[in-house]
Amino acid sequence: MMASGSAGATSAAAKSEPATVAKRLQNELMTLMMTPTPGISAFPDGDDLMNWTATITGPAGTASVMSRGSAKPREVEDARLIEWAPMLSKLQVYESLSYKLAMNFPPSYPYSVPTVTFKTTCYHPNVDMKGNICLDILKNKWSAVYTVQTILVSIQSLLGEPNNDSPLNDEASDLWANQEEFRKKVLQAHANEE
């Protein structure tokens, strides 16, 4: 399985000007600051616009549906919600955990995909132990219309909805069905970072 950042540059990408790339990245930074998305942020590393550090927080999940520390749903009026509770509880696996990512933009950005890797260890079916991410928009589905915000929201969504058909971490993929054990592994890997 290919990791992120492996897509080739197009002929238009080869003609990208450094000033154009810088302007695009400055605009994306301004958008992130002016219209923040809950649970994501990203900033250039110092004055280097081509290398950024991003932070994502695991999705909030179903804290309002599920009792904390319990696998049983709270009393809810809508019986259909109870039926969905086991599936929704999977979103709690990464809830409130914060992860740092490195983003490296090629000179041909946005025509070429940036390289995005987890700096914080992330135990996940689509993340290997080196932090490489298996996500279609970071590989063969890349488009120049995608932005830093699009990438980070996609990665945040991937935390709660892994693609077990294309794992980079087979152990995590196999364990995903057992959410209690999976959560223990996630917390163990995250604790080693602190």
JOHU-V15071 format. One record per backbone hydrogen bond with DSSP energy under -0.5 kcal/mol. NH is the residue of the N-H (numbers start at 1). CO is the residue of the C=O. E is the energy in kcal/mol with one decimal. If there is no record, write none. Layout:
NH,CO,E + NH,CO,E
This chain:
4,133,-0.7 + 5,138,-1.7 + 6,3,-0.6 + 6,138,-0.6 + 14,10,-1.7 + 15,11,-0.6 + 15,12,-0.8 + 16,13,-1.9 + 20,17,-0.5 + 21,17,-2.1 + 22,18,-2.6 + 23,19,-2.2 + 24,20,-2.4 + 25,21,-2.6 + 26,22,-2.5 + 27,23,-2.4 + 28,24,-2.2 + 29,25,-2.4 + 30,26,-2.3 + 31,27,-2.3 + 32,28,-2.3 + 33,29,-2.0 + 34,30,-2.6 + 35,31,-2.6 + 40,37,-1.9 + 41,55,-1.8 + 43,53,-2.0 + 45,48,-0.9 + 45,51,-3.2 + 46,44,-1.2 + 48,45,-1.8 + 49,47,-1.1 + 51,48,-1.2 + 52,103,-2.9 + 53,43,-2.6 + 54,101,-2.6 + 55,41,-2.8 + 56,99,-2.4 + 57,39,-2.5 + 58,94,-0.5 + 58,97,-2.7 + 63,60,-0.8 + 65,62,-1.9 + 66,62,-3.1 + 67,72,-1.1 + 70,67,-1.7 + 74,65,-1.8 + 79,77,-0.8 + 81,78,-1.0 + 82,78,-0.9 + 83,79,-1.4 + 84,80,-1.3 + 85,81,-1.2 + 86,82,-0.5 + 87,84,-0.7 + 88,84,-2.4 + 89,85,-2.2 + 90,87,-1.2 + 91,88,-1.7 + 92,89,-1.5 + 93,90,-1.4 + 94,91,-0.6 + 95,92,-0.8 + 96,58,-1.2 + 97,94,-2.2 + 99,56,-3.0 + 101,54,-2.6 + 102,117,-3.0 + 103,52,-2.6 + 104,115,-2.8 + 105,50,-3.1 + 105,103,-0.5 + 109,106,-2.1 + 111,108,-1.9 + 112,108,-0.6 + 115,104,-2.6 + 116,114,-0.6 + 117,102,-2.1 + 118,131,-2.4 + 119,100,-2.9 + 120,100,-1.8 + 124,122,-0.9 + 124,127,-0.6 + 127,124,-1.6 + 128,132,-1.9 + 131,128,-2.0 + 133,116,-0.6 + 134,126,-2.9 + 135,133,-0.9 + 138,135,-2.0 + 139,136,-1.7 + 141,136,-2.7 + 142,139,-1.0 + 146,143,-1.8 + 151,147,-2.5 + 152,148,-2.6 + 153,149,-2.5 + 154,150,-2.2 + 155,151,-2.3 + 156,152,-2.6 + 157,153,-2.4 + 158,154,-2.1 + 159,155,-1.4 + 160,156,-0.8 + 160,157,-0.7 + 161,157,-1.5 + 164,162,-1.0 + 166,163,-1.6 + 167,164,-0.5 + 168,125,-2.7 + 169,125,-2.3 + 170,168,-0.6 + 173,169,-2.2 + 174,170,-2.6 + 175,171,-2.1 + 176,172,-1.3 + 178,175,-1.9 + 179,177,-1.0 + 182,178,-2.7 + 183,179,-2.6 + 184,180,-1.6 + 185,181,-1.9 + 186,182,-2.5 + 187,183,-2.7 + 188,184,-2.3 + 189,185,-2.6 + 190,186,-2.4 + 191,187,-2.6 + 192,188,-1.5 + 193,190,-1.3 + 194,190,-0.5 + 194,191,-1.0
